[in-house]
Amino acid sequence: MANSIVSSPAVLAESVIASIRGKLPMLTSFSSVFSTLEGQAGKSVFVPLVGTSTATEFSSGGYLTSDDATLTGATVTLKHFKVSSRFSPLDVKSYGAQYLVNAFTPTAANAIAEACLGEIGALITNANYSSNAVTGASLSYSEVVTAKGVLDAAKASDTRALVINSTYANNLLTDAQIAAAYQLGATTITTGQIGQIGGAKVYQWSSLPTNSEALAGFMCGSDAIAVASGLPMAEIPGFESAVAVDADTGLGIQILMGQEQSGWYNITATLLFGAAKGRATSLTRLLTA
């Protein structure tokens, strides 16, 4: 039976990627290789990691001597994530196909974003990153500066992120030193967004896992975490498909839409994604205990 869903997969793909964009802004603060090349789960992607370097005077050693840059890479193994919704012909007739398509967008974006974030969160363990700071039940500006000093000493990449849970984010929003230094105005009060502190972009991650290690946040250089993505070789006979790409990150999403032989309508959003540990010394964890 021919697909009769009103909205095209291309329109839905653009809608889903636009929604995901607002849920995964921290991806721009990590080392990444995002691609729309087709592959399958288990595919390995080499992600280059670049640390901070200093120039030295040319000498008899020539160009083959190394300075103190850290130029290496991490291998990311991709996983295949998907979220599907099925709608009965009666639902489509009662509520309209376009309504059901629109309802799919936030559901798919939330599910895909949480899956990607889950891969990153699982990495932030003491076994992978042994630099820890016990910041307690609340986080202060001075503790953020201390964490910055740890990364400075480790020569972590200058592109940095401060990823914290909701409690720590609220602590910083009410920190007197931050309010005085940055003169928080109406925009911050309205949006609740902090922006940057100590050269690091601040990201609130409400579902940040504790990893059973009292984890409440972390500060890192872009060389600490490697992420990669691709698209699965997903084809369903009789279904239409489309791909949309986030211009800021290069992350792509694939949409498959069609009507099953049973008459039910199926809409699927899918991608390949993975994360891996980069430079262990370029991340410091913030713990409540």
Stockholm file with secondary structure:
# STOCKHOLM 1.0

chainA/1-289         MANSIVSSPAVLAESVIASIRGKLPMLTSFSSVFSTLEGQAGKSVFVPLVGTSTATEFSSGGYLTSDDATLTGATVTLKHFKVSSRFSPLDVKSYGAQYLVNAFTPTAANAIAEACLGEIGALITNANYSSNAVTGASLSYSEVVTAKGVLDAAKASDTRALVINSTYANNLLTDAQIAAAYQLGATTITTGQIGQIGGAKVYQWSSLPTNSEALAGFMCGSDAIAVASGLPMAEIPGFESAVAVDADTGLGIQILMGQEQSGWYNITATLLFGAAKGRATSLTRLLTA
#=GR chainA/1-289 SS CCCCCSSCHHHHHHHHHHHHHTTCGGGGGSEEEEEEEEECTTCEEEEEEECCCCCCCCCTTGGGSCCSCCEEEEEEECEEEEEEEEECHHHHHHHCHHHHHHHHHHHHHHHHHHHHHHHHHTTCSTTTCCCEEECTTSCCHHHHHHHHHHHHHTTCCSSEEEEECHHHHHHHHTCHHHHHHHTCCHHHHHHCCCCEETTEEEEECTTCCCTTTTEEEEEEETTSEEEEEEEECCCCTTCEEEEEECTTTCCEEEEEEEECTTSCEEEEEEEEEEEEECCGGGEEEEECC
#=GC SS_cons         CCCCCSSCHHHHHHHHHHHHHTTCGGGGGSEEEEEEEEECTTCEEEEEEECCCCCCCCCTTGGGSCCSCCEEEEEEECEEEEEEEEECHHHHHHHCHHHHHHHHHHHHHHHHHHHHHHHHHTTCSTTTCCCEEECTTSCCHHHHHHHHHHHHHTTCCSSEEEEECHHHHHHHHTCHHHHHHHTCCHHHHHHCCCCEETTEEEEECTTCCCTTTTEEEEEEETTSEEEEEEEECCCCTTCEEEEEECTTTCCEEEEEEEECTTSCEEEEEEEEEEEEECCGGGEEEEECC
//
